[in-house]
Protein backbone atom coordinates (compact mmCIF):
# COMPACT_ATOMS: atom_id res chain seq x y z
CA UNK A 1 0.00 0.00 0.00
CA UNK A 2 1.73 3.18 -1.15
CA UNK A 3 1.16 6.68 0.17
CA UNK A 4 -1.03 7.72 -2.75
CA UNK A 5 -3.24 4.65 -2.42
CA UNK A 6 -3.45 5.04 1.35
CA UNK A 7 -4.74 8.57 1.10
CA UNK A 8 -7.15 7.61 -1.66
CA UNK A 9 -8.66 5.21 0.86
CA UNK A 10 -8.54 7.89 3.53
CA UNK A 11 -10.38 10.34 1.27
CA UNK A 12 -12.93 7.73 0.29
CA UNK A 13 -13.95 6.96 3.83
CA UNK A 14 -13.13 10.09 5.79
CA UNK A 15 -14.00 12.80 3.27
CA UNK A 16 -16.57 10.78 1.39
CA UNK A 17 -18.55 10.02 4.52
CA UNK A 18 -18.00 13.54 5.77
CA UNK A 19 -19.51 15.06 2.63
CA UNK A 20 -22.23 12.59 2.84
CA UNK A 21 -25.45 13.67 2.41
CA UNK A 22 -28.01 15.74 0.92
CA UNK A 23 -29.75 16.41 -2.29
CA UNK A 24 -28.71 18.47 -5.26
CA UNK A 25 -29.82 22.06 -5.59
CA UNK A 26 -30.66 22.46 -1.90
CA UNK A 27 -29.09 25.44 -0.16
CA UNK A 28 -28.96 23.40 3.07
CA UNK A 29 -28.14 19.73 2.63
CA UNK A 30 -29.74 17.22 4.98
CA UNK A 31 -29.81 13.50 5.57
CA UNK A 32 -33.07 11.67 4.83
CA UNK A 33 -35.69 12.27 7.50
CA UNK A 34 -35.90 9.46 10.11
CA UNK A 35 -39.32 7.80 10.07
CA UNK A 36 -39.74 7.03 13.79
CA UNK A 37 -41.75 9.03 16.34
CA UNK A 38 -38.73 10.32 18.31
CA UNK A 39 -36.31 13.16 17.73
CA UNK A 40 -32.65 12.11 17.80
CA UNK A 41 -29.96 13.17 20.26
CA UNK A 42 -26.26 12.40 19.93
CA UNK A 43 -23.21 12.37 22.22
CA UNK A 44 -19.56 11.27 22.16
CA UNK A 45 -17.58 9.14 24.62
CA UNK A 46 -14.00 7.91 24.85
CA UNK A 47 -13.05 4.82 26.84
CA UNK A 48 -9.82 3.04 27.78
CA UNK A 49 -9.63 -0.66 28.61
CA UNK A 50 -6.75 -0.89 31.06
CA UNK A 51 -6.90 -4.69 30.97
CA UNK A 52 -5.82 -4.88 27.31
CA UNK A 53 -2.42 -3.65 26.06
CA UNK A 54 -2.61 -2.01 22.62
CA UNK A 55 -1.09 -4.34 19.99
CA UNK A 56 -0.87 -1.70 17.23
CA UNK A 57 1.87 0.23 19.03
CA UNK A 58 5.20 -0.78 20.53
CA UNK A 59 4.73 1.18 23.74
CA UNK A 60 4.05 -1.32 26.57
CA UNK A 61 2.23 1.44 28.46
CA UNK A 62 -0.39 1.87 25.72
CA UNK A 63 -3.76 0.31 26.42
CA UNK A 64 -6.76 -0.23 24.20
CA UNK A 65 -8.73 2.99 23.65
CA UNK A 66 -11.86 3.52 21.61
CA UNK A 67 -14.23 6.33 20.75
CA UNK A 68 -17.98 5.77 20.82
CA UNK A 69 -20.67 7.97 19.33
CA UNK A 70 -24.23 7.40 20.47
CA UNK A 71 -27.62 8.34 19.02
CA UNK A 72 -30.73 8.14 21.17
CA UNK A 73 -34.44 9.06 21.29
CA UNK A 74 -34.69 12.68 22.37
CA UNK A 75 -36.90 15.70 22.80
CA UNK A 76 -35.73 18.87 21.11
CA UNK A 77 -36.76 22.49 21.05
CA UNK A 78 -37.55 24.46 17.91
CA UNK A 79 -34.55 26.65 18.66
CA UNK A 80 -32.14 23.68 18.71
CA UNK A 81 -29.81 23.28 15.75
CA UNK A 82 -28.93 19.84 14.36
CA UNK A 83 -25.30 18.75 14.14
CA UNK A 84 -23.44 18.86 10.83
CA UNK A 85 -22.60 15.45 9.43
CA UNK A 86 -19.07 15.86 10.70
CA UNK A 87 -17.92 18.59 13.01
CA UNK A 88 -14.22 18.36 12.31
CA UNK A 89 -11.84 17.90 9.42
CA UNK A 90 -8.60 15.95 9.62
CA UNK A 91 -5.52 18.16 9.35
CA UNK A 92 -3.09 16.43 7.01
CA UNK A 93 0.63 17.29 7.11
CA UNK A 94 1.71 19.15 3.98
CA UNK A 95 4.35 16.61 3.04
CA UNK A 96 1.82 13.76 3.06
CA UNK A 97 -0.71 15.09 0.59
CA UNK A 98 -0.67 16.23 -2.99
CA UNK A 99 -2.00 19.60 -4.16
CA UNK A 100 -4.91 17.73 -5.72
CA UNK A 101 -5.92 16.14 -2.42
CA UNK A 102 -5.52 19.41 -0.52
CA UNK A 103 -7.69 21.23 -3.09
CA UNK A 104 -10.35 18.55 -2.67
CA UNK A 105 -10.18 18.99 1.09
CA UNK A 106 -10.62 22.75 0.84
CA UNK A 107 -13.57 22.42 -1.52
CA UNK A 108 -15.33 19.83 0.56
CA UNK A 109 -14.65 21.70 3.79
CA UNK A 110 -16.78 24.56 2.50
CA UNK A 111 -19.62 22.21 1.66
CA UNK A 112 -19.44 20.44 5.01
CA UNK A 113 -20.64 23.55 6.82
CA UNK A 114 -24.08 23.29 5.21
CA UNK A 115 -24.68 19.54 5.58
CA UNK A 116 -27.03 18.83 8.46
CA UNK A 117 -28.06 15.64 10.18
CA UNK A 118 -31.22 15.12 12.23
CA UNK A 119 -29.18 14.65 15.42
CA UNK A 120 -29.02 17.18 18.25
CA UNK A 121 -25.93 17.23 20.44
CA UNK A 122 -26.53 16.30 24.09
CA UNK A 123 -30.28 16.74 23.64
CA UNK A 124 -32.64 15.79 26.45
CA UNK A 125 -33.52 12.09 26.46
CA UNK A 126 -37.09 11.38 25.41
CA UNK A 127 -39.57 10.82 28.22
CA UNK A 128 -40.56 7.18 28.08
CA UNK A 129 -41.81 4.74 30.70
CA UNK A 130 -39.52 1.98 29.48
CA UNK A 131 -35.72 1.94 29.03
CA UNK A 132 -34.46 1.83 25.46
CA UNK A 133 -32.92 -1.33 23.91
CA UNK A 134 -29.29 -0.95 22.87
CA UNK A 135 -27.83 -1.57 19.39
CA UNK A 136 -24.06 -1.44 18.88
CA UNK A 137 -22.59 -0.78 15.44
CA UNK A 138 -19.16 -1.67 13.99
CA UNK A 139 -17.89 0.15 10.90
CA UNK A 140 -16.19 -1.39 7.88
CA UNK A 141 -12.43 -1.88 7.83
CA UNK A 142 -10.63 1.48 7.66
CA UNK A 143 -14.00 3.20 7.44
CA UNK A 144 -15.30 5.82 9.84
CA UNK A 145 -17.61 5.93 12.84
CA UNK A 146 -20.09 8.10 10.94
CA UNK A 147 -20.39 5.79 7.94
CA UNK A 148 -23.96 4.70 8.80
CA UNK A 149 -25.31 7.85 10.42
CA UNK A 150 -28.56 7.53 8.46
CA UNK A 151 -29.22 4.05 9.87
CA UNK A 152 -28.23 5.10 13.40
CA UNK A 153 -30.63 8.05 13.28
CA UNK A 154 -33.40 5.79 11.95
CA UNK A 155 -32.96 3.30 14.80
CA UNK A 156 -32.81 6.05 17.42
CA UNK A 157 -36.01 7.59 16.04
CA UNK A 158 -37.71 4.23 16.62
CA UNK A 159 -36.70 4.05 20.26
CA UNK A 160 -33.20 2.54 20.29
CA UNK A 161 -30.04 3.67 22.02
CA UNK A 162 -27.50 3.15 19.23
CA UNK A 163 -23.73 3.36 19.41
CA UNK A 164 -21.01 3.36 16.75
CA UNK A 165 -17.66 2.09 18.00
CA UNK A 166 -14.43 3.46 16.56
CA UNK A 167 -12.06 0.48 16.46
CA UNK A 168 -8.75 2.27 16.97
CA UNK A 169 -5.97 1.91 14.36
CA UNK A 170 -8.35 0.06 12.02
CA UNK A 171 -10.56 3.08 11.42
CA UNK A 172 -9.32 6.17 9.62
CA UNK A 173 -10.12 8.53 12.50
CA UNK A 174 -12.15 9.05 15.65
CA UNK A 175 -13.50 12.17 17.33
CA UNK A 176 -13.11 12.60 21.09
CA UNK A 177 -15.78 14.26 23.25
CA UNK A 178 -13.68 17.45 23.43
CA UNK A 179 -13.82 17.72 19.64
CA UNK A 180 -10.24 16.67 19.00
CA UNK A 181 -9.90 14.42 15.96
CA UNK A 182 -7.43 11.53 16.08
CA UNK A 183 -6.31 10.34 12.66
CA UNK A 184 -4.65 6.95 12.38
CA UNK A 185 -1.67 6.27 10.15
CA UNK A 186 -2.62 4.08 7.15
CA UNK A 187 1.02 2.92 7.05
CA UNK A 188 0.96 1.44 10.55
CA UNK A 189 3.07 -1.77 10.34
CA UNK A 190 0.31 -3.92 11.84
CA UNK A 191 -2.18 -2.48 9.38
CA UNK A 192 0.20 -3.17 6.50
CA UNK A 193 0.58 -6.80 7.57
CA UNK A 194 -3.18 -7.21 7.50
CA UNK A 195 -3.35 -5.67 4.04
CA UNK A 196 -0.68 -8.05 2.71
CA UNK A 197 -2.56 -11.02 4.12
CA UNK A 198 -5.76 -9.92 2.45
CA UNK A 199 -4.12 -9.46 -0.93
CA UNK A 200 -2.79 -13.03 -0.79
CA UNK A 201 -6.18 -14.40 0.26
CA UNK A 202 -8.21 -12.63 -2.44
CA UNK A 203 -8.33 -15.69 -4.76
CA UNK A 204 -9.80 -17.73 -1.90
CA UNK A 205 -12.38 -15.04 -1.16
CA UNK A 206 -13.38 -14.90 -4.83
CA UNK A 207 -13.71 -18.68 -4.85
CA UNK A 208 -16.30 -18.43 -2.06
CA UNK A 209 -18.62 -16.57 -4.44
CA UNK A 210 -18.36 -19.38 -7.00
CA UNK A 211 -19.49 -22.31 -4.85
CA UNK A 212 -22.74 -23.18 -3.12
CA UNK A 213 -21.54 -26.48 -1.68
CA UNK A 214 -21.51 -26.25 2.16
CA UNK A 215 -18.48 -28.53 2.57
CA UNK A 216 -16.47 -26.65 -0.05
CA UNK A 217 -17.44 -23.34 1.55
CA UNK A 218 -16.32 -24.62 4.95
CA UNK A 219 -12.99 -25.63 3.43
CA UNK A 220 -12.53 -22.23 1.79
CA UNK A 221 -13.39 -20.42 5.04
CA UNK A 222 -10.75 -22.46 6.88
CA UNK A 223 -8.13 -21.71 4.22
CA UNK A 224 -8.93 -17.99 4.41
CA UNK A 225 -8.49 -18.03 8.18
CA UNK A 226 -5.20 -19.90 7.87
CA UNK A 227 -3.98 -17.36 5.31
CA UNK A 228 -5.04 -14.39 7.46
CA UNK A 229 -3.98 -14.89 11.12
CA UNK A 230 -3.85 -11.12 11.67
CA UNK A 231 -7.44 -10.88 10.49
CA UNK A 232 -8.35 -13.46 13.10
CA UNK A 233 -6.59 -11.36 15.70
CA UNK A 234 -8.55 -8.29 14.65
CA UNK A 235 -11.89 -10.11 14.75
CA UNK A 236 -11.27 -10.98 18.39
CA UNK A 237 -10.05 -7.45 19.19
CA UNK A 238 -13.20 -5.92 17.72
CA UNK A 239 -15.48 -8.41 19.49
CA UNK A 240 -13.77 -7.54 22.78
CA UNK A 241 -14.19 -3.83 21.97
CA UNK A 242 -17.93 -4.45 21.64
CA UNK A 243 -18.08 -6.30 24.96
CA UNK A 244 -16.04 -3.62 26.69
CA UNK A 245 -18.42 -0.91 25.48
CA UNK A 246 -21.32 -2.91 26.94
CA UNK A 247 -19.41 -2.90 30.25
CA UNK A 248 -19.09 0.87 30.07
CA UNK A 249 -22.77 1.25 29.21
CA UNK A 250 -23.56 -0.60 32.43
CA UNK A 251 -21.72 2.19 34.23
CA UNK A 252 -23.52 4.90 32.24
CA UNK A 253 -26.82 3.30 33.15
CA UNK A 254 -25.95 3.55 36.83
CA UNK A 255 -24.52 7.03 37.07
CA UNK A 256 -24.68 9.15 33.87
CA UNK A 257 -26.75 12.32 34.29
CA UNK A 258 -28.53 11.90 30.95
CA UNK A 259 -28.80 8.12 30.61
CA UNK A 260 -29.16 6.84 34.19
CA UNK A 261 -31.60 3.91 34.31
CA UNK A 262 -32.69 4.53 30.73
CA UNK A 263 -30.77 1.79 28.89
CA UNK A 264 -32.36 -1.63 28.54
CA UNK A 265 -29.22 -3.74 28.84
CA UNK A 266 -31.22 -6.95 28.88
CA UNK A 267 -32.01 -6.37 25.21
CA UNK A 268 -28.80 -5.70 23.30
CA UNK A 269 -28.26 -6.12 19.57
CA UNK A 270 -25.22 -5.76 17.32
CA UNK A 271 -24.90 -4.80 13.68
CA UNK A 272 -21.95 -4.06 11.43
CA UNK A 273 -20.90 -3.52 7.85
CA UNK A 274 -18.27 -5.60 6.04
CA UNK A 275 -15.54 -6.47 8.57
CA UNK A 276 -17.71 -4.83 11.22
CA UNK A 277 -20.44 -7.30 10.28
CA UNK A 278 -17.99 -10.15 10.86
CA UNK A 279 -17.08 -8.69 14.25
CA UNK A 280 -20.77 -8.42 15.12
CA UNK A 281 -21.27 -12.12 14.43
CA UNK A 282 -18.21 -12.97 16.52
CA UNK A 283 -19.48 -10.83 19.41
CA UNK A 284 -22.85 -12.60 19.24
CA UNK A 285 -21.05 -15.88 19.86
CA UNK A 286 -18.70 -14.64 22.58
CA UNK A 287 -20.92 -12.34 24.66
CA UNK A 288 -24.05 -13.86 26.26
CA UNK A 289 -25.48 -10.38 26.91
CA UNK A 290 -26.08 -9.88 23.18
CA UNK A 291 -29.54 -11.08 22.11
CA UNK A 292 -29.46 -10.73 18.30
CA UNK A 293 -27.26 -9.52 15.46
CA UNK A 294 -26.95 -8.54 11.83
CA UNK A 295 -23.96 -8.95 9.53
CA UNK A 296 -24.25 -6.53 6.59
CA UNK A 297 -22.15 -7.96 3.77
CA UNK A 298 -19.20 -9.30 5.73
CA UNK A 299 -17.69 -12.76 5.23
CA UNK A 300 -18.44 -14.47 8.55
CA UNK A 301 -15.07 -16.02 9.22
CA UNK A 302 -14.20 -16.69 12.84
CA UNK A 303 -15.73 -18.96 15.44
CA UNK A 304 -19.07 -19.39 13.66
CA UNK A 305 -17.43 -21.99 11.44
CA UNK A 306 -17.23 -24.32 14.44
CA UNK A 307 -20.02 -22.94 16.64
CA UNK A 308 -23.55 -22.85 15.26
CA UNK A 309 -25.36 -19.56 15.83
CA UNK A 310 -28.18 -20.06 18.33
CA UNK A 311 -29.34 -16.45 18.55
CA UNK A 312 -31.51 -14.55 16.07
CA UNK A 313 -29.17 -13.47 13.28
CA UNK A 314 -29.45 -12.00 9.79
CA UNK A 315 -26.85 -12.40 7.06
CA UNK A 316 -27.31 -9.61 4.51
CA UNK A 317 -25.51 -9.62 1.14
CA UNK A 318 -25.18 -7.37 -1.87
CA UNK A 319 -26.27 -8.52 -5.31
CA UNK A 320 -23.04 -9.69 -6.94
CA UNK A 321 -23.70 -10.08 -10.70
CA UNK A 322 -20.50 -12.11 -11.15
CA UNK A 323 -21.25 -14.64 -8.39
CA UNK A 324 -22.70 -18.09 -8.73
CA UNK A 325 -23.20 -17.87 -4.97
CA UNK A 326 -24.53 -14.44 -4.01
CA UNK A 327 -24.82 -15.45 -0.36
CA UNK A 328 -21.28 -16.43 0.77
CA UNK A 329 -22.45 -17.11 4.35
CA UNK A 330 -25.10 -19.63 3.31
CA UNK A 331 -23.20 -22.54 4.92
CA UNK A 332 -23.38 -20.79 8.31
CA UNK A 333 -27.00 -19.74 7.77
CA UNK A 334 -28.00 -23.34 7.02
CA UNK A 335 -26.45 -24.55 10.29
CA UNK A 336 -27.95 -21.80 12.44
CA UNK A 337 -30.01 -23.14 15.32
CA UNK A 338 -31.77 -19.90 16.19
CA UNK A 339 -34.00 -17.80 13.93
CA UNK A 340 -31.80 -16.92 10.95
CA UNK A 341 -32.30 -14.94 7.75
CA UNK A 342 -30.36 -14.82 4.52
CA UNK A 343 -31.04 -11.60 2.62
CA UNK A 344 -29.96 -10.31 -0.79
CA UNK A 345 -31.09 -6.87 -1.96
CA UNK A 346 -31.26 -6.98 -5.74
CA UNK A 347 -29.27 -4.35 -7.60
CA UNK A 348 -27.17 -3.43 -4.56
CA UNK A 349 -23.40 -3.17 -4.15
CA UNK A 350 -21.14 -3.54 -1.12
CA UNK A 351 -21.01 0.21 -0.40
CA UNK A 352 -24.78 0.56 -0.49
CA UNK A 353 -24.80 -0.75 3.09
CA UNK A 354 -23.54 2.64 4.28
CA UNK A 355 -24.21 6.32 3.78
CA UNK A 356 -22.46 6.03 0.42
CA UNK A 357 -25.81 4.86 -0.93
CA UNK A 358 -26.88 8.49 -1.13
CA UNK A 359 -26.43 9.92 -4.64
CA UNK A 360 -24.70 13.04 -3.30
CA UNK A 361 -21.74 10.90 -2.18
CA UNK A 362 -21.46 8.80 -5.30
CA UNK A 363 -21.18 11.96 -7.39
CA UNK A 364 -18.23 13.41 -5.47
CA UNK A 365 -16.41 10.67 -3.56
CA UNK A 366 -13.80 8.34 -5.10
CA UNK A 367 -16.05 5.29 -4.86
CA UNK A 368 -14.41 2.17 -6.33
CA UNK A 369 -15.96 0.95 -9.56
CA UNK A 370 -18.72 -1.54 -8.90
CA UNK A 371 -18.92 -0.75 -5.18
CA UNK A 372 -22.42 0.67 -5.64
CA UNK A 373 -25.11 -1.29 -7.43
CA UNK A 374 -27.69 -0.19 -9.97
CA UNK A 375 -30.42 0.23 -7.37
CA UNK A 376 -31.58 3.78 -6.62
CA UNK A 377 -29.63 4.84 -3.55
CA UNK A 378 -32.56 6.41 -1.71
CA UNK A 379 -34.66 3.32 -2.41
CA UNK A 380 -31.93 1.12 -0.93
CA UNK A 381 -31.81 3.22 2.24
CA UNK A 382 -35.58 2.81 2.65
CA UNK A 383 -35.28 -0.97 2.24
CA UNK A 384 -32.31 -1.34 4.58
CA UNK A 385 -33.85 0.83 7.29
CA UNK A 386 -37.07 -1.19 7.19
CA UNK A 387 -35.21 -4.52 7.35
CA UNK A 388 -33.02 -3.49 10.28
CA UNK A 389 -35.72 -1.76 12.34
CA UNK A 390 -38.13 -4.68 11.82
CA UNK A 391 -35.51 -7.28 12.78
CA UNK A 392 -34.60 -5.53 16.03
CA UNK A 393 -38.26 -4.75 16.80
CA UNK A 394 -38.98 -8.47 16.66
CA UNK A 395 -36.03 -9.69 18.71
CA UNK A 396 -35.26 -6.80 21.07
CA UNK A 397 -38.78 -5.42 21.62
CA UNK A 398 -40.83 -8.60 21.06
CA UNK A 399 -42.90 -6.64 18.55
CA UNK A 400 -44.44 -9.19 16.17
CA UNK A 401 -46.67 -6.71 14.36
CA UNK A 402 -44.41 -6.80 11.30
CA UNK A 403 -42.37 -9.80 10.17
CA UNK A 404 -39.29 -10.01 7.98
CA UNK A 405 -41.44 -11.87 5.46
CA UNK A 406 -43.83 -8.93 5.34
CA UNK A 407 -40.91 -6.58 4.71
CA UNK A 408 -39.80 -8.79 1.81
CA UNK A 409 -43.32 -8.77 0.38
CA UNK A 410 -43.31 -4.97 0.40
CA UNK A 411 -40.05 -4.72 -1.53
CA UNK A 412 -39.62 -6.92 -4.64
CA UNK A 413 -35.88 -6.15 -4.49
CA UNK A 414 -35.53 -8.40 -1.41
CA UNK A 415 -34.66 -12.07 -1.79
CA UNK A 416 -35.26 -13.51 1.69
CA UNK A 417 -34.70 -16.99 3.09
CA UNK A 418 -35.77 -18.01 6.58
CA UNK A 419 -33.94 -20.83 8.40
CA UNK A 420 -37.33 -22.27 9.34
CA UNK A 421 -38.23 -22.61 5.64
CA UNK A 422 -35.14 -23.99 3.90
CA UNK A 423 -35.33 -24.90 0.24
N, C-alpha and C positions, 0 to 999 in steps of 0.2 A: 504494500500500500504506500504509494508515494504521497508527497505533500499535497500536490494538486488534487489527487483523487480523494485524499482525506478531507480536504476542505470542501470538495464538491459534496461529499456526504454530509459534512457539517451544515452546509448551506441548505441542502435538501431538507434536513430534519429540523434544524434550528430556525433558519430563516423561513423556510417553506411553511412550517407550522406556525411561526409567528405571524406571517402575513395573513394567515388562514382566511379569514372568512367573511365574505359578504357577497354582495351582488353587484354586478356592473351598473354604472350610472347612478349609484346612490351616493349622496354627499357624505353620509355617515354609514359605514359598513357594519353589519351586524351578523351574528350567527343566527341560524334558524331558531325560531321561537320554540322553547320547550312546550310540550303539550300537557304536562301535568298541572294539578291545581295549585302547587306551591311556587312561590318565588324561590330564588336560589341564592344562597350565601356562599362565600368562599373564604378560606383561611390557609395559611402556610405554617408548617412545623418543620423542625429539624431535630433528628434524634441521633444518639450515638449508642452503639451496643458495645459496652466495655468488656463483654465476654468473648468477643470475636476480633482477633487481630486482622488488620486489613492486608489482604494478599496481593493487592495491586501496587503496593509501595514497598520499599526496602526498609523503611523505618519501623523498628520493632515496637515503637511507642504509638504507632498509628492503629486506631481501632475503627471498626466498620461504622460509617456514618451514612445517613440517608435523609433526603428531603422528602416531605410528604405534603401534597396539596389536597385539601378536602373541599368538597361541595356538599351543601346540605339544604334541607327545606327551610325557608326563611320567610320573614315578614319584612317588607321594605316600605319606605316612605316615598312619596312622589318626588321629593327633593333629592333622593339618593341617586348617585350616578354609578352605572355599571362599570366594571373593570374593563380595560382594554384587553385584547386577547393575550398579549404579553406586555408586562410592565417595563421590561428591561431588555437591553440589547447587549450581546456579548462584545467586549472590546478586544479586537484582535491585534496583536503586535504587528507593526508595519512590515517587519521583515518576513512575516509568515503569509501575507496575502498579496495577491496581485492587484493591480490597479482596477482590473475588471471586477474582481470580487468586492473591493472597497466601494466602487461606484454602485454596485448592486445593493450593498449594505446601506449606503446613504439614501438611495432612492426608496428602498423599502422602509427605512426608518421614518421617513416622512409619512408614508401611508399607514404605518402602525398606529399613529396617534389617533386615527379616526376609526379604527376597527374596534367595535364594542362587543362584549359578550353579554349574557343575561345574568351574570354573577355579580353579587354585591359584597365587597370586602368587609368581613367581620360583621355582617348583618345579624340582626336578632334572629334567633332560632324560632321557627314556627311553633305556635302554641298547638300542642297535640297531646291527647290523653295517653297515647302509647309511645314508647321509645321507637326510634327509627332503625330498621335493619341496616347492616353495614355491608358495603360492596367495595372490595379492594381491587385496584387496577394496576397491571404491569405493562409498561410500554414495550414497543419493539426494540430489537437490539440497536444500540446507538441512536435511538430516537429520543424524543423529549417527553417530559411529564405532561405537557399540554396537548399531546398528539390526538387525544380523543375527548377534548373539552365538550364537544357537542353531545356526546353520549353521556358524559358525567353530569352535564346540566340536565339532560333528559331524565336520568335516573333520580337525581335530587328533586326535580319537580314532581316526581311521583312518590316522594316520601322515603327516599333512601339517603343515608349518610355515605357518600362515596369518597374514595381516597385514591389518588394516583401516587405511586411510590417511585421516586427517582433512584434507580439502582446505580450507585456511584461507580464511576470509571467505565461503565458500560452504557451510559447515557451521555449525550453530548454536553448537557449542562443541567444544573439545578439552581433554583432560586431559594435563598434562605429567607426566613421571616422578616429580617431587617432590610430586605430588598437587594442584598448583594448577590450577584450572579457568579456561580462557580462553573467555569468551563473546563472540561476534561480534555486531556491531550490525546488526540486520535493516534498518536505514535507511541503510546504507552507500550512497553515491551510485552506485558501480559496480553494486552489487546491485540497486538500484532501476532502473537502465537495463536490466538484463537482464530484470527483471520486466515492464517496459513493453513490451519487444520480444516477450516471450512472449504477453502479452495480445493484441497486434496479430496475432500469428501463429496464434492458436487456431483460427480458421476453416480455415486450411490444414491444421492438424494433425487436425482433425475430418474433413476431406475425405479424408485418407489412409485412414481406417477405412471409407470408403465406396467404395473402388475396389480391384479386384484386377488391373487392367491394369498390367503392368510399366512401360510407357512413361509412362503417366499418373502412376504412383507416382514414377518418376524425376523427372518435371517438378515434382511437388508437393514432393519433397525439396529440389530446387534452389531453389524459391521460399521454402521455410522457411529455408534457409540464407542466402538473400539478405535476408530480413526480420529475421534474428537474427544480425548480425555479432558481437555480444558473446558469444552462445552459442558461436559458432565459436571465439572467443578462449578461452573457458573449456574447451572440449573439448581444445584443445591444451595448456592449462595443466595440466589434470588428467592427460593422457597423459604429460607431462613429469614430473609429480609421481611417477607410477608408475615411470617409468624411473629417476628419481633415487633412489627407495627401493631399487630393485634394486642400484644402485651402492653404497648404504650397506650393504646386506646382504652384498655382496662383502667389505666391510671387517669386518663382524661375523663372517663365516665365517673370517676370517684371524686375528682377535685377541680376540674376545669370550670371556670366561671360560666362559660357559654354552653358547654356540653354535658355538665354534670347530670347523671342519671337519665340522659336522653338517648343513649346508644343502646340498641338491642343487640348485645353481644352473644345472645343465644341463637341468633339468626345472621350468620356471616356468609357472604358469597365472595367468590373471586372471579375475575375475568381479565384476560390479557390478549394482546395482539402479537402474532408472530412468535418470537422467542418468549415474550411475556405471556402468551397463551400456554406455551410449554411449561413455564414456571408456575402458572396457575394450576395446571393439572397436577404437577408435582406437589404443590402445597396442599391440594385436596387430599392427596394420599398421606402426606406426612403430618398434617395438623388436624386433630379430631374436632377442633372448634369450628372448622369450615364445613358448612352444610351442603353447598352446591357450587358448581363452577362452569365456566365457559372458556373454551380455547378457540380464539378467532384466528384461524389460518396458520397455526404453528404445528410443526411436526412433533408429535407427542412422544419424543424419546425420553428416556428416564425410567423411573421405577414402574411405570404403568405396563411395561412390557412383561413384567413378572408378577405384578399385583393387579388383579382385576378391580376396576373402579366400581365401588359399591354405593357411591353417592350420586345424586342427580347431576348429570354432566352433559354438556352440548359440545360437539365437535363441529365447528363451522369452517367451511372451505370456499375459496374463490372458484370461479368457473374457468378452469384451465383448458383452453381449446386444443392444446397439444397433448393432453393426458388421456391415456386409456383408463386410468384410475383417477377420477377427479376428487376422490375422498381418501387421501393417503392414510388417515387414521382409522380406516374401516376395520382393520383387524382388532384394534383396541375397542372400538365401538361394539363389535359383535361379541366380545367377551365381557362387556360391562354387565354387572349384576345389579346395578341400580337403574333407575330410569335414565335412559340415554337417548340422545338425538344426534343424527348425522344430517347436516344442513349444507346445501350448496345454493348460492344465490346466482342465478343465471345472468351472464353478461358482466359479472364482477371481476375485478382484479385484486391482487394482494393488498395494494394501497387503499382500496376502497374501504377497508376496515379501519379507517382513521379519518381525521378531518381533511385529509387530502381528497376525499370524495367530492368536496365542494368545488365547483367549476372555477371559482376565483383562484384557487391554489394551482390547479392544473394548468392554468394559463400563464402563470408567472414562475412557478417553482421548477427546478430541474428534476422533474419526475422521470425515473427510468422508463424507457420504452416498454410498453406492455404491462406496466405496474398497475395501471387503471384499466378497467374493462370498458365495454361499450355501453353499459347501463348508464342511464342518466344519474348523475351524482346525487342530486337532491332526492330522487326516487330511492336510491340505495340507502341513504340516511334514514328515510322514513321506514324502510323495511327492517333495517338493522335495529333501530330504536324499538320498534314494535316487538321484534323477536326477543331482545334482551330484557326489556321491561316485563313482558309476559312470562318469560322463563323464571325470573326472580320473583315475580308476584306469586307464581305457583309454589315455588319451593322455599321462599323465605317469608312469605306472608300467608301462605295457605289459601290463596285466592284462586279458586277454580272456575271463576266466571268466564275466563277465556283460556283456551288450550293452545298449545303449539300447533296442533292440527288446524285449528280455526285460523290462526295467523297464516299458515301456509295456504289455506283456501282463499284468503283475501288477497294474496299476492301470487300470481301465476309464475313469478320469477323464482319462487322458492321450491326446491326439491328437498323434501323432508322424509327422513326415515326414523321410525321409532323403534327402540330395542324390543318393545313388546309386540311389534308386528314386523318381523324380519322376513325378507323375501328369499 
